[in-house]
Amino acid sequence: MSGKTVTRMELSEAVFREVGLSRNESAQLVESVLEHMSEALVRGEQVKISSFGTFSVREKSARMGRNPKTGEEVPINPRRVLTFRPSHLMKDRVAAGNKR
């Protein structure tokens, strides 16, 4: 693993190079897309991106957990968690990248 992280700035720079929008317009486009995705997830909707994957929010119910240090039982509150399920194409691309 290289440990590299793709940032918003790198995404907007890629839009600038590939699409030809100005740097400012590219940054606004990336922000707009991310904002639309975030808003949909907050509403509990799925975000499906073809050939990439699906983001969704799961409702986890309350349960009893255990403190691994003390063994004491601790209640875990109900919560919403964000999940990502990659498409088969994305899984294949990642797996092919590991073979290099």
Residue pairs with C-beta under 8 A, 6 or more apart in sequence:
8 27
8 30
8 31
8 34
9 27
11 30
12 23
12 26
12 27
12 29
12 30
13 23
13 26
15 21
15 26
15 29
15 30
16 22
16 23
16 26
19 26
21 29
37 47
37 55
40 46
40 47
41 47
41 55
41 56
41 57
41 82
44 57
46 54
46 55
46 56
47 54
47 55
47 56
48 54
50 87
51 87
51 89
51 90
52 86
52 87
52 89
52 90
53 84
53 85
53 86
53 87
53 90
54 84
54 85
54 87
55 82
55 83
55 84
56 82
56 83
56 85
57 80
57 81
57 82
57 83
58 80
58 81
58 83
59 78
59 79
59 80
60 78
60 79
60 80
60 81
61 78
62 75
62 76
62 77
62 78
63 75
63 76
64 73
64 74
64 75
64 76
65 73
65 74
65 75
65 76
66 72
66 73
66 74
67 73
67 74
86 94
